[in-house]
Amino acid sequence: MYKKMLVALDGSELAELVLDYARELAGNLSLNTVVLHVYNPSEREFITMRRGYINRIAETLECQVREIQKKVGKKPEEGALEVRAELVEGHAAEEIVRYAEKHHSDLILMATHGRSGIKRWAIGSVVDKVVRATKRPVLVVRAKARYEISNSMVVPLDGSRESEAAAGFIAELAIGLNSEVSLLQVLEPTYYVHTTDGHSVRVRYSSVRLEQLKDGARSYLEKVAGQLKGKGVDAVCEIRIGAVPVEIIKFADEKRTRLVAMLKRRRSAISPLDIGSVADKVLRRGTTPVLLFSASGRAYRKE
């Protein structure tokens, strides 16, 4: 499923944080990798310098990837891959999405802070536009993220078939990276009740009802875990009570997980896991890299 990876850089050290993850993914999954740098038309006079920069990055990354392949024991015929540099003129988000579509990239890697530094490169700007525009999976690394070589991935589920797509997409990555998958469902301790005057109030579940919800969540998670185990993935289940984005972030920090895999949806989708809500908050407030999948992402697999 994963054969090609696109790594987007803007020329800053902050954006280069994705390279730690790029070499791990490329080395373990034998991914052909393109390091892409998009420059503005007003920067043409610096094109020679930019080309030298991106070529050096690609050469260094290829050497590091081959070292990883040696360590994991991949034979030359199994580990044959290509790492190359591409320089493109235009607007960053548009060119990243266009390149990924044209060259059938299976995964896009980006950092949330780049040349703009603390103003972010940025959620709300380039990264946000790419995440919303592409059907391809996007691994977003926060500038403040720690690089973890752990054997854990977290997949939050909300009980819907759509959210389970993230669990299906993560199976190959988990096997390739020798990672355990923690299936997490967070239950809100309260629910909304509409009053006769048109207002809504939050009411706490009774302890009995909360236990019933936990039993239902456990059965659901165990079913999904069984499907993953059938594919050879080591999967465990976890239930938390509290605010959904807060508990996802806390759990990821406790596990020191390498990434959180979530489904992104359009804002109109009826689900708590929306790029405008839970996934968005986890991405903005957490430190763990977030791998975002599109609900319609399976379509590009038919290419």
C-alpha positions in Angstrom: 0.0 0.0 0.0 2.8 2.5 0.9 5.3 2.8 -1.9 6.0 6.5 -2.4 6.5 9.3 0.2 6.6 13.0 -0.3 8.6 15.1 2.2 7.8 18.8 2.0 10.5 21.3 3.2 10.5 25.1 3.1 14.3 25.6 3.8 14.1 26.1 7.6 15.6 24.0 10.4 12.1 23.7 12.0 10.7 22.1 8.9 13.5 19.6 8.8 12.2 18.0 11.9 10.2 15.7 9.6 13.5 14.1 8.4 13.8 12.0 11.5 10.4 10.4 10.7 11.2 10.3 6.9 14.3 8.2 7.3 12.6 5.8 9.7 9.6 5.3 7.4 11.6 5.1 4.2 14.1 2.7 5.8 11.6 0.3 7.4 9.0 0.3 4.6 11.4 0.8 1.6 9.6 3.9 0.4 10.7 5.7 -2.7 11.1 9.3 -1.3 10.9 12.7 -2.9 12.2 15.7 -0.9 10.2 18.6 -2.3 11.0 22.3 -1.9 8.5 24.9 -3.3 9.9 28.4 -3.9 8.0 31.6 -4.6 8.4 33.2 -8.0 10.0 36.3 -6.3 12.8 34.1 -5.1 14.1 33.0 -8.5 17.5 34.7 -7.9 18.1 32.2 -5.1 17.2 29.1 -7.1 20.8 27.8 -7.3 21.2 28.0 -3.6 17.8 26.3 -3.0 18.7 23.5 -5.5 22.0 22.9 -3.7 20.2 22.8 -0.3 17.5 20.3 -1.4 20.0 18.1 -3.2 22.2 17.9 0.0 19.1 17.0 2.1 18.1 14.2 -0.3 21.7 12.8 -0.5 22.1 12.7 3.3 18.6 11.2 3.7 19.4 8.4 1.3 22.6 7.5 3.1 20.7 7.4 6.4 17.9 5.3 5.0 20.3 2.7 3.6 22.0 2.5 7.0 18.6 1.8 8.6 18.0 -0.9 6.1 21.3 -2.5 6.9 20.4 -2.5 10.6 17.0 -4.1 10.1 18.5 -6.7 7.7 16.9 -5.8 4.5 18.5 -7.4 1.5 19.5 -5.2 -1.5 16.7 -6.5 -3.7 14.2 -5.9 -0.9 15.6 -2.5 0.1 16.2 -1.0 -3.3 14.7 2.5 -3.2 15.3 6.0 -4.5 15.6 9.3 -2.6 15.6 12.3 -4.8 15.1 16.1 -4.7 12.6 18.2 -6.5 12.4 22.0 -6.8 9.1 23.5 -7.8 8.0 27.1 -8.3 4.7 28.3 -7.1 2.5 28.5 -4.0 3.5 25.9 -1.5 0.2 24.3 -0.6 -1.0 24.1 -4.2 2.2 22.7 -5.5 2.5 20.1 -2.7 -1.0 18.8 -3.3 -0.5 18.9 -7.1 2.8 17.0 -6.9 1.4 14.4 -4.6 -1.6 13.8 -7.0 0.5 13.8 -10.2 3.1 11.4 -8.8 0.7 9.2 -6.8 2.4 9.8 -3.4 1.1 7.4 -0.7 2.1 9.6 2.2 3.0 13.3 2.7 5.2 14.5 5.5 5.2 18.1 6.8 6.1 20.2 9.8 3.7 22.7 11.3 6.4 25.3 11.8 8.7 26.3 9.0 10.3 29.4 7.6 7.7 31.5 9.5 9.0 30.2 12.8 6.7 30.7 15.8 4.0 32.0 13.5 3.8 28.4 12.1 4.3 27.2 8.5 1.5 26.5 9.4 -1.7 25.2 10.8 -4.0 27.7 9.3 -1.7 28.2 6.3 0.3 25.7 4.2 -0.1 22.6 6.3 -3.8 23.3 7.0 -4.5 23.8 3.3 -2.7 20.6 2.3 -4.5 18.6 4.9 -7.9 19.8 3.8 -7.2 19.6 0.0 -5.6 16.2 -0.4 -7.0 12.7 -0.1 -3.5 11.4 0.7 -2.5 10.5 4.3 -0.5 13.4 5.8 1.9 13.0 8.7 2.1 16.3 10.5 5.0 16.9 12.9 4.8 19.6 15.5 7.9 21.8 15.9 7.8 21.2 19.6 7.4 17.4 19.1 9.9 15.0 20.6 11.3 12.4 18.2 10.3 9.0 19.6 11.5 5.7 18.4 8.8 3.8 20.3 6.8 0.7 19.5 3.4 2.3 20.0 0.8 4.0 17.8 -2.5 5.4 19.0 -5.7 5.2 16.9 -8.7 7.1 18.5 -12.1 5.6 17.5 -15.5 7.1 17.9 -17.7 4.1 17.2 -18.3 4.9 13.5 -17.3 2.9 10.5 -15.6 5.9 9.1 -13.2 6.3 12.0 -12.3 2.6 11.7 -10.8 3.5 8.3 -7.8 5.0 10.2 -7.3 1.6 11.9 -7.3 -0.1 8.5 -4.8 2.4 7.0 -2.4 2.0 10.0 -2.0 -1.8 9.7 0.8 -1.7 7.2 2.7 1.0 9.0 2.4 -0.9 12.3 3.8 -4.1 10.8 6.6 -2.3 8.9 7.6 -0.3 12.0 7.1 -3.2 14.4 4.6 -1.1 16.4 1.8 -2.0 18.8 -1.5 -0.2 18.0 -3.5 1.2 20.9 -7.2 1.5 20.0 -8.5 4.3 22.2 -12.1 5.4 22.8 -12.8 8.4 24.9 -16.3 8.6 26.5 -17.6 12.0 27.5 -19.0 11.9 31.2 -21.9 14.2 30.3 -24.5 14.6 27.6 -26.7 17.4 26.3 -30.4 17.7 27.2 -32.7 20.1 25.4 -35.0 22.1 27.6 -38.5 23.4 26.8 -37.2 26.9 26.5 -34.9 26.0 23.7 -31.7 25.9 25.7 -29.3 22.9 26.1 -27.8 21.8 29.3 -25.1 19.2 30.1 -26.1 16.4 32.4 -23.8 13.8 33.9 -24.3 10.1 33.1 -25.2 8.0 36.1 -22.5 5.6 37.2 -24.7 2.7 36.0 -25.1 4.2 32.5 -21.4 5.1 32.3 -20.5 1.4 33.0 -22.9 0.4 30.3 -21.2 2.7 27.9 -17.8 1.4 28.8 -18.9 -2.2 28.3 -20.2 -1.2 24.8 -17.0 0.6 24.0 -14.9 -2.4 25.1 -16.8 -4.8 22.9 -16.5 -2.4 20.0 -12.7 -1.9 20.5 -12.1 -5.6 20.9 -13.9 -6.3 17.6 -11.7 -3.8 15.8 -8.6 -5.2 17.6 -9.5 -8.6 16.4 -9.6 -7.4 12.8 -6.1 -5.9 13.2 -4.7 -9.0 14.9 -6.0 -11.0 11.9 -3.7 -8.9 9.8 -0.7 -9.6 12.1 -0.9 -6.4 14.1 -0.4 -6.4 17.8 -3.4 -4.4 19.0 -4.6 -3.4 22.5 -7.7 -1.5 23.7 -8.0 1.5 26.1 -11.1 3.4 27.3 -10.8 6.9 28.9 -13.4 9.1 30.5 -13.2 12.9 29.9 -12.9 15.5 27.2 -12.0 13.7 23.9 -9.0 15.8 22.6 -7.6 16.2 26.1 -7.7 12.5 26.8 -6.2 11.6 23.4 -3.3 14.0 24.0 -2.7 12.7 27.6 -2.8 9.1 26.5 -0.4 9.7 23.6 2.0 11.4 26.1 1.8 8.6 28.6 2.5 6.0 26.0 5.2 8.2 24.4 3.7 7.0 21.2 5.4 7.7 17.8 2.2 9.0 16.3 -1.6 9.4 16.6 -3.6 8.2 13.6 -6.9 10.0 13.0 -9.5 10.4 10.3 -10.1 13.9 9.0 -13.6 14.8 7.8 -15.3 17.8 6.3 -16.9 20.1 8.9 -20.3 19.0 7.7 -19.7 15.4 8.8 -21.7 14.3 11.8 -18.9 13.0 14.0 -16.8 14.2 16.9 -13.6 13.3 15.0 -13.6 16.3 12.7 -10.5 18.2 11.4 -12.3 21.3 12.7 -12.8 19.8 16.2 -11.1 16.9 17.8 -8.4 16.0 15.3 -7.7 19.7 14.9 -7.3 20.2 18.6 -5.1 17.2 19.0 -2.9 18.6 16.1 -2.7 22.1 17.6 -2.4 21.4 21.3 -0.5 18.1 21.4 3.2 17.3 20.8 2.8 13.9 19.2 2.9 13.7 15.4 -0.5 13.2 13.9 -1.2 11.0 10.9 -4.4 12.3 9.2 -6.4 10.1 6.8 -9.2 11.2 4.5 -12.5 9.4 4.7 -12.5 9.3 0.9 -8.8 8.5 0.8 -9.4 4.9 -0.5 -10.3 6.4 -3.9 -6.7 7.2 -4.8 -5.7 3.6 -4.2 -7.4 2.7 -7.5 -4.8 4.7 -9.5 
